[in-house]
Amino acid sequence: MKLPPAVRDAFREHGRRGGHLRAERLSPERRQAIARGAALKRWIRERFGEPSFAKLRLPGGDLVDHGLEDLASGRVTADSLLVALAQSRLRREGVPVPYVDWPDPDHRLYRLLESTDGELAHHRYLARLRLIHSFADACARLVGAAHA
C-alpha cells in the first residue's frame, strides 16, 4: 500500500521522536554499546555484503557475531574471549574487531569452559579454536574472491 508523502513524513517524525526518547532513558554506556554494534553491522555489510557473518553462512559466523557484539558491550563471554583470542588474525582478514587488551584470553576462555563444561572443556576449547580458524580462512577466501 502506497502512503501519501505527508503521512510517511508524519510516521518518520513520530519514530524519530520515539527513538530520541528511548535513547534519553539509556545509560551513556548502553547508548555507546548500541552505537558500536550498529557501526560493526554497517562495516560488515559494506565489506562482506551482509550485516552479519551468520547470514553469510560462514563456519562459526554466529559465534563471531555474538563475540563481536559482546566485545562492543564490554561483556566477558566465551564468544568474546574467542574473538579476543583471534583478534589479530581476524583483523588481518578484514573483520572489524574492537580493540581489547584483556590479559590471557586463551586461559580465561579455557577456565570459563572448564567451569561450564567440566571434563569436556578441553574438547570444547579445541573445537572453538578450529572453528575460529575455519572462520578466518573462509573470510580470507571471501575477500580474495571479491577482489579477483
N, C-alpha and C positions, 0 to 999 in steps of 0.2 A: 504494500500500500504506500503510495507516494503522499507524503505530508506537505502541506504548504510551507514555504520557507519561513514564514513568521512563526509557525508552530514549532518547526525544527529549532529555530533560534531560541524560542522560549524554553524548550526542553534542554538545550545545550546550556543555557544560563542557569537553569534550575540545578542541573548536575554539577556545574562549576561551583555554585554556592554551597551545595551539599558537600562537595569534596573539600572545600576550604574549612567548613565547619568540622568535618571529621578530622582533618589534619590538625586543627587547633586543639582538639582533645587528646591527641597523641603526645607522648613524651618526645623530646628532641632526638633521643637515641633511636626510638622506634621509627620516627619520620626519616631519619638518616638511613636506617637499615632498609626501609621500603624503597627509598631513592636509589640506594646501591643495588638492590635486587632488580629494580626496573632498568637501571643502566646496564647491568650484566645481561639481561634479556635482550635489550636493544643491540648491544655489542655482538652477542652470539648470533642474533638474527642477521645483522649486517655481514658478519664474517662467514657464517655457515648456512644461512638461508632459512633457519627455523629459530624460534625463541628458546628452544631447549634442546639438550642433547638427546633426551629420551625420544623426542619427536623425530630425530634423525635416525633413530634405531641403532645407535652405536652401542657396542658392548659396554655395559656399566654406565650408560648415559644417565640413567635415573639416579645412581649413586653420586655421580659428579654433579648433577643438578642440585640434589639435596645438600651435598657438601659445599657447593658454591653459595647456596642460599644461607646455610648455617655460618659459613665464614663471614659473609656480608653482615650477618646479625650478631656475630661475635660468640656464637654458641659452640661449645666443645662437644662434638658428637663423633661417632665412629666415621661417618661420611666426611665431616670437616677435617678430621685428623688424616684421613686417607688422602684428601685433596692437598692438604698442607704438606704431607709427606712427599707427594709427587709434584709439588708446585713448579719447580724449575723445569722439569720435562714438559709439563702441561703448558707452561708459558711458551716454551720453545715451539710447541705445536700450534700455538695461536689461541689457547684457552685463556680468557681473562680472569686469572686467579687474583683475588685481593691479597695484598701483601700481609703476611702474618709472620711474626717472629716467635713462634711457640717452641720452647725447648723440647727436644726429643719427641717429635710427633710419632715416630715409629714405636718407641717404648710405650708412650701413652696409649696409642691405638691397641697395642698388644694387651696392656693391662686392662683397658676398657673391655676388650673382647673376652679376656680371661674372667672378668667379674660377671659378665652376662652369659658366656657360653661354657665356662668351666674347662673340662678336658678337651673340648673341641676348639679351643681358642687358637691353637697353632694352625690347624687346618683352615679355619676361617680367615686367619691373618694372611696365610699364603694365598688363599683363593682371592682375597681382596687385592693383594699385590698383583697377581696375574691379571685380574680384571682391569685394574688401572693401567697396566702396561698395554693390554689389548685396546683399551680406550684410546690411549695416546697414539698407538700405531694406526688405529682407524682414523683418528684426526689427521695424522700426517698424510695418509693416503687420500683423504677427502680434500685437504688443502692442496695437495700435489695435483689431484685430478682437476681442481678448479683452475689452477694456473697453467695446465697443459693445453 
